[in-house]
Amino acid sequence: MRILLLEDDRQLAKGLLQSLAMQSYAVDHFESVKEGVNAIAHEHYDLVILDLGLADGSGLDFLRVFRQEQTQPVIILTARDTIEDKIQGLDLGADDYLPKPFDANELQARIRALIRRSSGRASNDLIYGELSLDQKGRAITYNGELVNLSRREFNLLEVLLTNSGKVMSRSHLEQTLYSWDEDIESNALEVHIHNLRKKLYTTLIKTVRGVGYMVVKE
């Protein structure tokens, strides 16, 4: 899953990046409204973590632009904890509100809850036949046995299972797996697909030639 983090407190942002990386999220971090607007114009994000006090203005200005076309979840993180601030943020389209200081584990739980809600699920588990993916514990079982996947393989499988029945383009999958500052080998996605088929079963992921990949909906 790919996250956009807009936060101008560099020390806090550093801690958040480390915490989110431990959960294998791909994160792009920027400090201004302008950078955030530019990012969403060129990339797809599954979730936005938004500070209200950014380097060049209010995070609410970004939120107004974002909600014109985007429906992905937004969590506001801010030291402004007045009722008026909360009401304004929620009315503009924020999905959750977490005042600073906060616990990293609570933020991760809220992220999981919003992603479940946005995909219409009530559980952290993705079940597909004999395959089970635990998003909280980041564990995969197939036919009752644990399967060892790399971080990228897990993230790729999570995206495909979440969107079962939909063809996911190569560019969308790469955007989900990699942040802006990461180099991508030209055949990296194909290698991950090959490894998933080998570790699980060959017919799990279907190639739609010239378009992308999909897991057929059960």
VENZI-V829177 format. One record per backbone hydrogen bond with DSSP energy under -1.0 kcal/mol. NH is the residue of the N-H (numbers start at 1). CO is the residue of the C=O. E is the energy in kcal/mol with one decimal. If there is no record, write none. Layout:
nh: (NH:NH)
co: (CO:CO)
e: (E:E)
//
This chain:
nh: (3:4:5:6:7:10:13:14:15:16:17:18:19:20:21:22:24:25:26:28:30:36:37:38:39:40:41:42:43:46:47:48:49:50:51:54:54:55:59:61:63:64:65:66:67:68:69:70:75:76:77:78:86:87:88:89:90:91:92:93:94:95:96:98:100:107:108:109:110:111:112:113:114:115:116:117:118:119:120:121:126:128:131:132:133:134:135:138:139:141:142:143:145:147:154:155:156:157:158:159:160:161:162:163:164:165:166:168:173:174:175:176:177:178:182:188:191:192:193:194:195:196:197:198:199:200:204:206:208:211:212:213:214)
co: (26:47:28:49:30:8:9:10:11:12:13:14:15:16:17:18:21:20:1:3:5:32:33:34:35:36:37:39:39:2:2:73:4:75:6:52:57:31:52:58:59:60:61:62:63:65:66:66:48:96:50:98:82:83:84:85:86:87:88:90:89:74:74:76:78:103:104:105:106:107:108:109:110:111:112:113:114:115:117:116:133:131:128:141:126:139:124:134:134:132:145:130:142:140:150:151:152:153:154:155:156:157:158:159:161:215:163:213:169:170:171:172:173:174:179:185:187:188:189:190:191:192:193:194:195:196:201:214:212:208:208:168:206)
e: (-3.0:-2.2:-3.0:-2.8:-2.0:-1.0:-2.9:-2.3:-1.8:-2.5:-2.8:-2.0:-2.4:-3.0:-2.1:-1.5:-1.8:-2.1:-2.4:-2.4:-2.5:-1.9:-2.7:-2.1:-2.2:-2.2:-1.0:-1.1:-2.2:-2.7:-1.0:-2.3:-3.0:-3.2:-2.3:-1.1:-2.1:-2.5:-2.8:-1.2:-2.3:-2.1:-1.4:-2.9:-2.6:-1.1:-1.2:-2.7:-2.9:-2.3:-2.9:-1.2:-2.0:-2.8:-2.5:-2.4:-2.6:-2.7:-1.5:-1.1:-2.3:-2.5:-1.5:-3.3:-2.2:-2.0:-2.3:-2.0:-2.3:-2.3:-2.3:-2.2:-2.3:-2.3:-2.4:-2.4:-2.6:-1.3:-1.2:-2.9:-2.8:-3.2:-2.3:-2.7:-2.6:-3.0:-2.4:-1.4:-1.2:-2.4:-2.8:-2.0:-1.5:-2.7:-2.6:-2.2:-2.6:-2.5:-2.6:-2.1:-2.3:-2.7:-2.3:-1.5:-1.5:-3.0:-2.2:-3.3:-2.3:-2.5:-2.3:-1.9:-1.8:-2.2:-1.6:-1.8:-2.0:-2.1:-2.4:-2.5:-2.4:-2.3:-2.3:-2.0:-2.6:-2.2:-1.7:-3.3:-2.9:-2.6:-2.1:-2.4:-2.0)
//
